[in-house]
Amino acid sequence: MNPDELGKAVTSAGGKPFVARQLAQWLYKKRESDFAAMTNLPKALREKLAQNYSLITSSVVTSEDSGEGTIKLGIRLQDGLIIEAVLMREEDRLTACISTQAGCAMGCRFCASGLLGLKRHLTPGEILEQFFHIAAILKKESPDAWLTNVVVMGMGEPLHNFDGLMNALAVLNAEWGFHFGARRITVSTVGLPDKIRDLANQGFQFNLAVSLHATTDEQRTRLIPTNISTGLINIIRASADYYHATRREVTFEYTLVGGENDTPDDAMRLARLLEDFPRANVNLIPMNPVEGTGLRAPTTEAVEEFTDALTQAGINVHVRRKRGRAVQAACGQLRLKLEKANG
Ligand code: SF4
């Protein structure tokens, strides 16, 4: 809810309009999810609000700690669907990876979320609730601990749930909301060109991460079926438009799949595709094996050769560590495991 909506909720529960500001403080600054703890609000009002509203509609059903700084939460929505949120620690960074859909319609072959199809979009509230679950973990460590970065890279294609995503990110970014800087928020997409341009026109300075994963249309369509209608070159053009509209660097995600897209020739083609970007960033992600996909992880040598070829071509390369393999951190893998366990 924005301040106006909070104001209506407060006055319809018999409270004074100014209390809405205090309520926003509790919700978005202190990330408090229990009305009873909001002690500077009149008790009768807290009780009335608790009767009228649920602050948290989802619940954490599993919490898996990799022991190497990654905690992965399995979250059950009120209709029983399961999504995932991940907390990652890396040096001085505390990053939340959040989901925007239950399941995913994109059907990428290397991804567990795509295996079961799209169940539904998450509401803005369900997207934001993931932060409250993560806040509960951080509060146990220190009352002031909070995230430094947010990546919208969990389950689902964020730009497919464009309105839900924008409404949630508006609250995350707003001064009256979480006041989380847009430049510390990364939206990751499989590459929906029209939606990338829509995102560029929203007036925010989000970072954009585009999942390429291939260097020819034939190869990409094999891995990402939606590529048949989008096409690689249109995604590159839309990404360039995003860069020119926002002046934010675009990062290209490239999952290295053994024997599929991991040769030095692939690396050279990738470098050529990105040659018009003043500073191209590529995140290489050695694939986590996903049961049932028939795809395998690349060898260490293949990852090294690919990295060297890109670096020599002047690309800024970052190889993502296989963080969280122990907690099934490739998107969708935890949910798949839970759903299998639940039959
Ligand atoms: S990789 Fe992302 S876009 Fe592709 S199926 Fe998985 S969640 Fe969807």
Residues whose N, C-alpha, C, O or C-beta is under 5 A from the ligand:
A	BS01	SF4	C104 M106 G107 C108 C111 S113 G114 G154 M155 G156 E157 V190 C331
